[in-house]
Amino acid sequence: MKQYFTRVLFATSFLVLVVSCTNKKESYGDGSHVYVIADSDTWSVLEDTLKTVFEHTIRTPQPEKTISLSHVPTEKFGEFAMRKNLMIVGTLDSDEEISKKVSGMLSADVKAKVKDGSAYVFPKNNPWAANQNLLVLAGNSHDELGQKLLGNRDYLYNYFYKRLISGTRERMFSRLEQKELSEELMEKYGWSIRIQHDYTVNTERSDLNFYMLRRSLPGRERWLFVHWVDNADPAIINEEWLIDTRDRFTQEFYKGDLVNRNPIVLRFDDVNFSNRPALMAEGLWENETEMAGGPFKSYSFFDAPSGRIYLIDCAVYFPGGAKIPFLLQLDIMAGTFKTINDVKNKSEDDS
């Protein structure tokens, strides 16, 4: 363990990690998993707070986490130093080993910032391996550090979540992306999305302004549909319209799927989607006839240049395994949405 910690230094107001070689090996591990190096006392006190901040649970209907944490005891740090996501947590008032190491790595200037409460988090990319993410958390005490974690939970969560999305997107479109199909959508309908290599066109109904892509394997499926309303009034977009419209199409094209409207599992939010204000819904779809169900996520928004309302929906069926990775991939595909006017504006900006 010491051979790793002796390579770590804090300098001025930011964290600098010095490694003995410039050609680092690739980090490994699931991008949704974070390994926390902390003393047993620190972990015992801050475990619940750390999990509250970093572990967001989604019902699929089984509870699944977008990011999960695992504690790494001090003596096992060397076994995990090449993992993709790491977190080191220590406090200045502790005599335990990791906290003492963290305190010893702080320069006088940085330690002063920690003591006066103006600094507590120090991110660093690629400390011991390529494509590795490290977050060092330092505070005066467990209580103070816990309060800072809860007060900045969005930033902290997004540190790892954004990297998870970025890595997933890169893998998704690294080979055999269906660019010709995307171009065909733009030519025919005035919009497009990026499409992974393994999706097929399941339903295309131009008379209903409805287009659905699907990927099916034994025991698992994922699908995405786009519906648009021409010459639309944006005032019709609300929670009831979104769910009613989704149900109307899924009843016809998804063998009778319906949204579970229980407010315990159905959530709405106003979000930014593809640089547009949108209404987002996420929850569970169910099919009593097929005895099936799973998670879904929908976005509805008005596109002023075209005068259209769009509804983009993603859903997963995978009773035998984790559904969040598939839902994240669908969400990334949906987020690549663009219209012909978007392409035109980008061309003008680039010229």
C-alpha positions, -999 to +999 in steps of 0.1 A: +000+000+000+028+025+009+042+023-026+010+038-039+005+065-012+041+077-014+034+087-050+006+111-039+013+148-033-009+179-028+005+211-042-008+246-039-046+247-043-051+214-063-042+178-061-012+166-081-004+129-084+031+119-095+036+084-109+068+066-116+061+059-153+044+079-180+029+049-199+001+039-176-019+007-180-056+009-187-078+010-156-104-017-153-138-024-137-174-014-141-178+024-145-208+023-122-188+010-093-167+032-070-142+018-045-138+038-013-105+037+005-111+048+041-102+039+076-127+016+093-138+043+117-143+068+089-163+043+068-184+034+098-194+070+104-198+082+068-210+051+050-247+061+051-239+096+040-216+085+012-243+061-001-270+088+002-248+111-020-235+087-046-260+058-047-291+068-066-317+040-066-342+034-094-371+009-092-370-013-123-392-027-105-365-042-083-343-014-068-311-009-088-284+017-083-269+038-110-236+040-090-226+017-061-199+020-035-177-006-019-154-001+010-117-010+006-098-017+038-065+000+042-045-031+038-061-040+005-056-007-013-029-021-035-053-046-050-077-019-061-053+009-073-059+001-110-097+002-107-116+028-128-133+047-100-116+054-067-124+076-037-100+083-007-117+098+024-099+111+055-102+137+082-076+159+099-087+150+135-082+113+131-052+092+140-061+063+117-038+054+088-057+067+058-066+100+075-030+105+085-018+098+050-043+123+036-033+149+061+004+143+053-002+148+016-018+182+021+005+212+015+003+240+041-018+261+017-043+233+010-045+222+046-053+258+056-082+257+031-095+224+045-092+239+080-112+270+072-138+250+054-132+265+019-119+232+003-128+196+009-129+178-025-099+172-048-106+154-081-079+139-103-079+120-135-056+091-143-036+090-111-023+054-114-040+041-146-054+055-179-090+065-179-091+064-141-112+088-119-101+096-083-119+118-058-101+127-026-124+140+002-108+157+032-124+175+062-117+186+097-140+160+112-165+133+102-194+156+111-181+185+091-172+164+061-206+147+062-224+180+061-203+191+031-211+159+012-248+163+017-246+200+008-229+193-025-244+160-034-253+170-070-217+179-079-203+149-062-227+124-078-222+139-112-184+136-109-188+098-114-221+098-132-210+120-161-179+098-166-202+067-166-223+083-193-193+094-213-176+060-212-209+043-221-215+066-250-180+060-264-185+022-263-220+024-278-209+042-309-174+028-313-184+003-340-210-002-367-231+028-358-261+029-382-253+062-398-272+056-430-304+049-410-299+081-391-295+100-424-327+083-437-347+095-407-335+131-413-344+130-449-378+114-444-390+130-412-368+160-404-352+145-372-327+119-364-309+101-335-277+081-334-285+044-336-264+016-322-254-013-345-278-039-330-312-021-333-338-028-360-368-009-372-398-025-354-426-002-365-428+027-389-461+044-393-458+077-411-496+082-410-494+082-372-460+101-369-447+071-351-413+053-354-400+026-331-366+009-329-361-023-310-333-047-299-344-082-289-325-111-274-338-142-256-352-130-223-343-093-228-355-064-249-351-027-252-369-003-274-372+034-283-400+052-301-404+087-314-439+103-319-444+138-332-474+162-335-474+187-364-487+222-360-489+217-323-499+238-294-471+235-267-497+242-240-510+206-243-478+192-229-484+182-193-481+151-172-515+136-181-510+142-218-476+126-218-487+094-200-520+092-220-501+095-253-476+069-243-503+045-232-521+050-265-492+039-286-479+012-263-514-004-261-514-007-299-477-015-306-464-029-274-491-056-269-510-036-243-483-021-221-495+006-197-478+030-173-481+022-136-496+055-124-490+050-088-472+082-076-448+061-056-432+048-087-440+075-113-419+107-113-420+138-134-394+166-138-386+196-159-353+190-176-330+201-204-332+176-232-310+181-263-308+218-255-346+222-251-368+225-221-387+192-217-410+174-194-395+141-183-414+111-169-398+079-155-414+049-138-426+015-146-446+000-175-467-031-169-485-057-191-510-078-172-517-101-202-480-109-208-472-108-171-443-085-178-429-051-168-399-029-165-386+006-164-393+034-189-382+070-194-400+095-216-393+131-228-418+155-243-410+189-257-419+216-282-396+223-311-405+259-321-388+260-356-408+230-368-439+237-348-439+201-336-443+184-302-421+154-298-424+125-275-394+102-271-397+071-251-373+044-239-381+011-222-365-021-210-376-057-204-350-079-187-365-098-157-333-119-153-308-091-149-298-055-143-319-031-163-302+003-155-273-003-179-297-008-208-319+022-197-288+044-196-279+033-232-313+041-244-313+075-227-279+083-244-294+073-278-325+095-271-302+124-261-286+124-295-319+137-310-315+165-335-337+182-361-329+195-396-329+230-381-303+219-355-281+207-383-286+239-403-278+261-372-246+241-365-235+245-401-239+282-399-221+284-366-192+264-380-189+285-412 
